[in-house]
């Protein structure tokens, strides 16, 4: 996990540098992130520690640009947001591609197994989520997001949206794959809702045949 954290920070800082010549170094990000050890964040396992690492680095880079380089709050957030969303996106897409490649009936199998247990292993015990299986959809409902809690406790809830936008990488890949499954996210905690709802629906495989769409479920709506 430590190696993964280092690799993630390396890519994040690399992307920051491509966006801004005044971006902080990896050492500066780490040094500043150590200030946030007392900020509460749900979770006690190794994955929760990695979640804290990502959240702390995002906050550290944003505040560095604001306080050390004099950027406005919005300009600093836009730079770190763009870098963060791109960091690791290729890995998320690869994971989705692998799943859709080996699973011939992804939606049908999702109805049998759900996603909560798998997502909990991936995101750690700080993420509280459940499967809601209905007649026409399977919903992964997140009622506690450790990132939302962290940024709320840091008085920087504006940064939670960055994590929501990161989901767009894998969601877009699923929707473009034409494998008989579509995903949308009609609600997010970041937008003031009680939960984040990832809604998976059956979709026709035939190219050119539009899938059935439910009101309010036509794509990511993180705000």
Phi, psi and omega in degrees: 000325178296320179296318179298319179297320179293318180295320179297314180295323179300313180292319180300313181291324177300317180289326175299316181296327179289336181268330184211133179287346181257013180296147180289157175283170177298319180297321180291323177295314180297316181299318181287323182295336178295341179289345188260015183300332184271357178285123184292138176212126181299147176117142182230357184265184184295323180292326177296324178294323178292322176301316179296321179301312181295314181296318181294320179293321177297314179296317181298315181295320180295313181291329176299313181296326180286305190274328182266331183248355174077017178286154176292161180303317182290317180297318179296318180295321180296320180293310182291328178296313180299317180293318183294315182298325180282335182289121179079359180298324179297326180289320178297317179295320180296320179296317178294320180297319180295315179300312183289335180286319185271342182258111183285334180229071186300318182290315180299317180289329177295325177295332181277321188254335185071185181234350188300311183297317180295317181293325179295321177294325184283321186255357175091171185280002175276348180265120178258117184212157182216157174267135174238106184258114179249178183297323186244009182196157172240122184244129171267112186254118180260112182262345173219120179250120181298329179292317178299318179296317181299310184288331174296314180291337177270003183060034178226053180298341179297340181275347180298325180302330180301318178293324178296318180294330179298327178300335182301333182299309182281329179295317179298321180295318179298315184290336180270350189284339182054051180247021177082022180211141177230150179227142176219168180223086185289336181225149174221151175296324182298333180268007176100003179278166181286339183205165170262126182246114175261108188259118178256130182229155176291143181217142179296145181274336186294128181295136178090355179258108184294140179281161177291135182237136178264148180302128179082005181235051185249015176150173180301140182228031181296127176224000000 
